[in-house]
Amino acid sequence: PVAYVSWRLLHCRKRSARWITGVICGCAALILLILAPIGGWRHRDIRPIAISNANAYTRHPSETALVLNTPFTMIRSIGNTPFVNPGYFTDGKELESVYSPLHHPATGVFTSRKNLCVIIIESFGKEYIGGMNRDILGEEYKGYTPFTDSLLSKSAWWRHSYGNGQKSIDGMPSILAGIPSFVRPFVLTPQAVNKIKGIPALLGEMGYSSAFFHGARTGSMGFDGFARSIGFEKYYGREDFSKDPRFGGDKDFDGYWAIWDEPFLKWYALKMTEMKQPFVTAVFTASNHHPFRVPEQYEGKFPSGTMKIHPTVGYTDNALREFFAVARQQPWYDNTIFIITNDHTNMREYDEYKSDIGIFYGPVIIFDPSGNIEAGERGGIAQQTDILPTMVNYMGYGKDYIAFGCDLFNTPEDKTWAVSCLNGIYQFVKGDRILKFDGTKPVGLYDI
């Protein structure tokens, strides 16, 4: 319509005010129709908005329909086909004999009511961590994360550890709710407005306070809505950081996405001191992201490597060092378990990380300053969805719960596994094999 009206204007001898007004109004309406669903044009960090963003404004999933409107919901669901039962199993009993996501309370295991701190590092691929690549890339490989390397000797970690998705919005459901990304991100499915019990909701039943931290403007990536839906009591974003006179406010904004990692992680450590123990928190970093910049005072301070991401990896690793320097001074530190993982991987240099399964390699590191969790490399396989059952069981949760993962501390190594989905092909890793499945039949079996 806009093109047609423009053509008429060019070929009409008399350009009446009515035509001009109509064109202006038509263009304005078209711009609004485009910008409204994606969340505006000023803030690149909060678009596009999704159906699940409604969770940020409700107390219960059943109330989300009051926030949503029909045209927006229709626009966001165009092309989405509903999940259907593919008929792999004759009945529920047969399926349950193979696998069930229903977890029962662990028995006869050590339980703890320690604080839990989950650190999700943007684009923190396993490839960048020297200590995790000695047998893959050679003893001479140093990587770009000297602090993370030093932490490995004090932590439980898995050489074969995987993420369950390829986008930032895949990370939170996998890590904090035990839900992997299949075909499309969970937060973009209609199921995202269901009642979900993530780590904060489950531990909240045990009296834990909870908070989620992200250095971007509140609303970015829909993190606030999902955080609320899985049980986080509080959400802290860029606006909250900027109000704290102890820090630099918006001067610490990177100009693109969020507050720089170093000041935001230091603030995160201090904010946990204000919380009632026991607590569970999660922080999602932002600096290790396109356009791969570091603060001016750190330019040239970290190895340039061979890819643009390498200096920002070094900066983020150093920001993690500074976080722990502050955290060690806090009264809650020795009574806290730290999980370090990533949302997804990013730029890759080595062939080992460019394969269909290699692009999912990400760290799963569990650090307990008290030493109660045995440090060192573990056998078997770890994935992001294992974090929820591992920690919920360790903290002593005594009820049934749902999670698509296993308790890494109480599952035999040969029973651990990982799943992912790449371009419609499902990948199942177990032992030293990878099975690829297209939804109908197996299409590949590989040796890791």
C-alpha positions in Angstrom: 0.0 0.0 0.0 2.8 2.5 0.8 4.5 1.8 -2.5 1.2 2.2 -4.4 0.4 5.5 -2.7 4.0 6.7 -3.4 3.6 5.8 -7.1 0.3 7.7 -7.3 1.9 10.8 -5.8 4.7 10.7 -8.3 2.4 10.5 -11.2 -0.5 12.7 -10.2 -0.4 16.2 -11.6 -2.2 17.6 -8.5 -0.7 16.5 -5.2 -3.5 17.3 -2.9 -3.0 17.8 0.9 -5.3 14.9 1.4 -3.0 12.5 -0.4 0.0 13.8 1.4 -1.7 13.5 4.8 -2.8 10.0 3.9 0.7 8.9 3.0 2.2 10.4 6.2 -0.5 8.7 8.4 0.0 5.4 6.5 3.8 5.4 7.0 3.4 6.3 10.6 0.9 3.4 11.1 3.3 1.0 9.3 6.2 2.1 11.5 4.1 1.6 14.7 3.0 -1.8 13.5 6.6 -2.9 13.1 8.1 -1.3 16.2 5.3 -2.2 18.7 5.8 -6.0 18.6 9.6 -5.7 18.8 9.6 -3.3 21.8 10.6 0.0 20.3 13.6 1.4 18.6 15.6 3.1 21.4 16.7 0.1 23.3 18.2 -2.7 21.3 18.7 -4.7 24.5 15.0 -5.4 25.1 13.7 -6.4 21.8 12.0 -8.4 20.5 9.4 -8.9 23.3 7.8 -12.3 23.5 4.6 -13.8 25.0 6.7 -14.9 28.0 7.4 -11.3 28.9 4.0 -11.2 30.4 5.3 -13.2 33.3 7.1 -10.1 34.6 3.7 -8.5 35.4 1.8 -11.3 37.0 1.9 -13.3 40.2 0.6 -16.5 38.7 0.8 -18.0 35.1 -3.0 -18.1 34.9 -3.0 -14.3 35.0 -0.8 -13.8 31.9 -3.7 -13.6 29.5 -4.8 -10.4 31.3 -1.5 -8.8 30.2 -1.4 -10.1 26.7 -3.5 -9.0 23.8 -4.8 -11.1 20.9 -3.1 -9.4 17.9 0.3 -9.5 19.6 -0.1 -13.1 20.6 -1.1 -14.0 17.0 1.8 -12.1 15.5 4.3 -13.8 17.9 2.9 -17.3 17.2 2.7 -17.2 13.4 4.5 -20.2 12.1 4.8 -21.9 15.4 3.4 -25.4 15.3 2.2 -26.9 18.6 4.1 -29.8 20.2 2.3 -33.1 19.6 2.7 -36.6 20.8 4.8 -38.3 18.1 3.6 -41.7 19.2 7.0 -43.2 20.0 5.6 -45.2 22.9 2.3 -47.1 23.3 1.5 -45.8 26.7 2.9 -43.8 29.6 4.1 -46.9 31.4 6.4 -47.8 28.5 7.7 -44.3 28.3 8.3 -44.2 32.1 10.3 -47.4 31.9 12.7 -45.6 29.5 12.9 -42.2 31.1 11.0 -39.9 33.3 11.8 -36.3 34.3 10.1 -36.8 37.6 12.7 -36.8 40.4 12.1 -38.2 43.8 13.9 -37.0 47.0 17.4 -38.3 47.3 18.0 -40.7 50.2 21.1 -41.4 52.1 23.1 -38.5 50.7 24.8 -35.5 52.3 22.5 -32.5 52.4 23.3 -28.9 53.0 21.5 -25.6 53.4 24.2 -23.6 52.0 23.8 -20.5 49.9 23.8 -21.1 46.1 25.4 -18.6 43.6 24.9 -19.4 39.9 27.2 -17.4 37.6 26.1 -17.6 33.9 28.9 -16.1 31.7 28.0 -14.8 28.3 29.5 -16.8 25.4 32.0 -18.5 27.7 32.9 -21.5 25.6 35.0 -24.3 27.0 37.5 -23.7 24.1 38.8 -20.6 25.9 39.6 -22.3 29.2 43.2 -23.6 29.1 42.8 -26.1 31.9 40.0 -27.9 30.2 41.9 -28.4 26.9 45.2 -29.9 27.9 44.3 -33.3 26.4 42.4 -31.8 23.4 44.6 -29.0 22.2 47.9 -30.0 23.8 49.9 -29.2 27.0 51.2 -26.0 25.5 47.7 -24.5 25.0 47.2 -21.7 27.6 43.8 -20.4 26.8 42.6 -17.0 27.9 41.2 -17.6 31.4 44.1 -17.8 34.0 41.7 -17.2 36.9 39.2 -19.8 35.8 42.1 -22.2 35.4 43.2 -21.6 38.9 39.7 -22.3 40.1 39.6 -25.7 38.5 42.0 -27.2 41.0 39.6 -26.3 43.7 36.4 -27.2 42.0 34.4 -30.2 40.7 34.3 -30.1 36.9 33.7 -32.3 33.9 35.8 -32.4 30.7 32.8 -33.6 28.7 30.3 -30.8 29.7 27.6 -29.4 27.4 25.2 -26.6 27.0 21.7 -27.4 25.9 21.1 -24.5 23.5 22.7 -21.9 21.2 21.1 -18.6 22.4 21.1 -16.6 25.5 17.4 -17.2 26.0 18.2 -21.0 26.0 20.5 -20.7 28.9 18.2 -19.7 31.8 15.6 -22.5 31.2 18.3 -25.1 31.0 20.4 -24.0 33.9 17.8 -22.7 36.4 14.7 -24.8 35.5 16.2 -28.0 34.0 14.5 -27.5 30.6 16.6 -27.9 27.5 15.9 -26.1 24.2 14.3 -28.4 21.6 13.5 -27.1 18.1 13.0 -23.5 19.4 13.8 -21.7 22.7 11.4 -22.7 25.5 10.7 -19.0 26.4 9.2 -18.6 22.9 6.8 -21.5 23.2 3.2 -21.3 24.6 4.4 -23.5 27.5 6.6 -20.6 28.8 3.6 -19.2 30.6 2.9 -22.5 32.5 3.6 -22.8 36.2 7.3 -23.8 36.4 9.3 -24.6 39.5 13.0 -23.6 39.0 15.8 -23.7 41.5 14.6 -20.5 43.3 11.0 -21.8 43.7 12.1 -25.2 45.0 14.7 -23.8 47.4 12.2 -21.1 48.3 10.0 -23.8 49.8 12.9 -24.5 52.2 13.1 -20.8 53.3 15.7 -19.5 50.8 15.5 -15.9 49.7 16.3 -15.3 46.0 17.3 -12.7 43.5 18.4 -12.6 39.8 20.9 -10.1 38.5 21.6 -8.8 34.9 23.5 -5.7 34.1 21.2 -4.6 31.2 18.1 -2.5 31.4 15.2 -4.4 33.1 13.3 -6.2 30.4 16.3 -7.1 28.4 15.9 -10.5 26.7 12.8 -11.1 28.8 15.0 -12.3 31.6 12.9 -10.5 34.3 9.7 -12.3 33.2 11.3 -15.7 33.1 13.1 -15.1 36.4 9.8 -14.3 38.1 8.1 -17.3 36.5 10.6 -19.7 38.0 10.4 -18.3 41.5 13.0 -15.5 41.9 11.7 -13.0 44.5 13.7 -10.0 43.3 15.3 -8.9 40.0 18.1 -6.4 39.8 19.1 -4.7 36.6 21.1 -1.7 35.3 18.7 0.8 36.9 19.3 -0.6 40.3 23.0 -0.6 39.9 23.0 3.0 38.7 21.2 4.1 41.8 23.9 2.8 44.1 26.3 5.7 45.0 29.1 3.3 45.8 29.6 2.7 42.1 29.9 4.8 38.9 26.3 4.5 37.8 25.7 4.9 34.1 29.4 5.8 33.6 29.9 2.0 33.9 27.5 1.3 31.0 29.3 -0.2 28.0 27.3 1.8 25.5 25.7 -1.2 23.9 24.2 -3.8 26.2 24.8 -3.5 29.9 27.0 -2.4 32.8 30.6 -3.7 32.4 31.1 -7.1 34.0 33.7 -6.0 36.6 31.7 -3.3 38.4 28.5 -5.2 38.1 29.9 -8.4 39.5 31.4 -6.5 42.5 28.1 -4.9 43.1 26.5 -8.3 42.9 28.8 -9.6 45.6 27.9 -6.7 47.9 24.1 -7.1 47.3 24.2 -10.7 48.4 25.5 -9.5 51.8 22.2 -7.6 52.2 20.2 -10.8 51.6 18.8 -13.1 54.3 20.6 -16.4 54.4 20.2 -19.0 53.1 19.9 -17.5 49.7 20.0 -18.5 46.0 21.1 -16.0 43.4 22.0 -16.0 39.7 23.8 -13.5 37.7 24.0 -13.2 33.9 27.1 -11.4 32.6 27.1 -9.3 29.4 30.5 -8.0 28.4 31.8 -11.1 26.5 29.5 -10.2 23.6 29.5 -8.5 20.2 31.0 -5.9 19.5 33.7 -7.5 21.8 35.0 -4.4 23.5 36.8 -3.9 26.8 36.7 -0.8 29.0 39.2 1.9 27.9 41.5 1.3 30.9 41.9 -2.3 29.9 42.7 -1.9 26.3 45.8 -3.9 25.4 45.9 -5.5 28.9 44.7 -9.0 27.8 46.1 -11.3 25.1 44.7 -10.3 21.7 44.7 -14.0 20.6 43.5 -14.8 17.1 39.8 -13.8 17.3 38.0 -10.6 18.4 36.4 -12.4 21.3 39.7 -13.4 23.0 40.4 -10.0 24.7 36.9 -9.9 26.1 37.2 -13.4 27.4 40.3 -12.2 29.2 38.4 -9.2 30.6 35.5 -11.3 31.8 37.8 -13.8 33.4 39.5 -11.0 35.2 36.1 -9.6 36.3 35.4 -13.0 37.8 38.7 -12.7 39.7 37.6 -9.3 41.0 34.2 -10.7 42.0 35.8 -13.5 44.1 38.2 -10.9 45.7 35.1 -9.0 47.0 33.1 -12.2 47.8 35.9 -13.6 50.0 35.5 -10.6 52.3 31.8 -11.2 52.8 30.3 -13.1 55.8 28.4 -15.5 53.6 31.3 -16.7 51.4 32.4 -19.9 53.2 28.8 -21.0 53.4 28.2 -20.7 49.6 28.4 -23.0 46.6 29.3 -21.3 43.3 28.3 -22.7 39.9 30.1 -21.3 36.9 28.7 -22.0 33.5 27.9 -20.3 30.2 24.7 -19.5 28.3 26.1 -20.7 24.9 29.4 -20.7 22.9 30.5 -18.2 20.4 33.5 -17.7 18.1 35.5 -20.9 17.5 39.0 -21.4 16.4 39.7 -25.1 16.6 38.0 -27.9 14.6 37.2 -29.8 17.8 34.8 -27.0 18.7 33.3 -26.5 15.2 31.6 -29.9 14.9 27.9 -30.4 15.5 28.5 -31.4 19.1 31.6 -29.3 19.7 29.6 -26.1 19.4 27.7 -27.1 22.6 30.8 -27.6 24.7 30.5 -25.3 27.7 31.9 -25.4 31.3 30.0 -26.8 34.3 32.1 -25.9 37.4 31.0 -26.4 41.0 33.2 -24.6 43.6 32.7 -25.0 47.3 35.1 -22.8 49.3 34.6 -25.0 52.4 36.0 -28.0 50.6 33.0 -30.3 51.3 32.6 -31.0 47.6 35.5 -32.9 46.4 37.6 -31.0 43.9 39.0 -32.3 40.6 38.0 -33.5 37.2 35.0 -35.9 37.2 34.2 -38.7 34.8 31.1 -39.0 32.9 29.1 -36.3 31.2 27.6 -33.1 32.5 25.0 -30.7 30.9 23.3 -27.5 32.0 20.1 -29.3 32.9 22.0 -31.3 35.5 22.6 -28.2 37.6 19.1 -28.1 39.1 18.8 -31.7 40.3 22.4 -31.8 41.5 22.0 -28.7 43.7 18.4 -29.3 44.8 19.3 -32.7 46.0 22.5 -31.4 47.6 20.6 -28.8 49.5 18.2 -31.4 50.9 14.9 -30.7 49.0 12.5 -33.4 50.2 9.8 -33.5 47.6 9.2 -34.7 44.0 10.2 -32.2 41.3 10.6 -32.1 37.5 13.9 -31.6 35.7 15.3 -33.0 32.4 18.7 -33.8 33.9 20.4 -35.9 36.5 22.1 -35.5 39.9 25.7 -35.5 39.0 26.8 -36.4 42.5 24.6 -39.4 42.8 24.4 -40.8 39.3 26.9 -43.4 38.0 29.2 -42.0 35.4 27.9 -44.5 32.7 24.4 -43.3 33.4 25.1 -39.6 32.7 24.1 -38.1 29.3 23.5 -34.9 27.4 21.0 -33.7 24.8 20.9 -30.8 22.3 19.1 -29.9 19.1 20.8 -28.5 16.0 18.8 -27.5 12.9 16.0 -29.9 13.8 18.4 -32.8 14.5 18.4 -34.1 18.0 21.8 -35.1 19.5 22.1 -37.6 22.4 25.5 -38.1 24.1 26.2 -41.0 26.3 29.5 -42.7 27.1 31.8 -42.0 24.2 29.1 -42.0 21.5 26.8 -39.4 19.9 23.5 -40.5 18.4 21.8 -38.2 15.9 18.0 -38.4 15.4 15.8 -36.5 13.0 12.5 -37.1 14.9 11.7 -40.2 12.8 14.8 -42.3 12.5 18.5 -42.3 13.6 20.7 -40.5 11.0 24.1 -40.9 12.6 26.2 -42.5 15.3 29.6 -41.1 16.1 32.6 -41.6 18.4 33.4 -38.5 20.4 
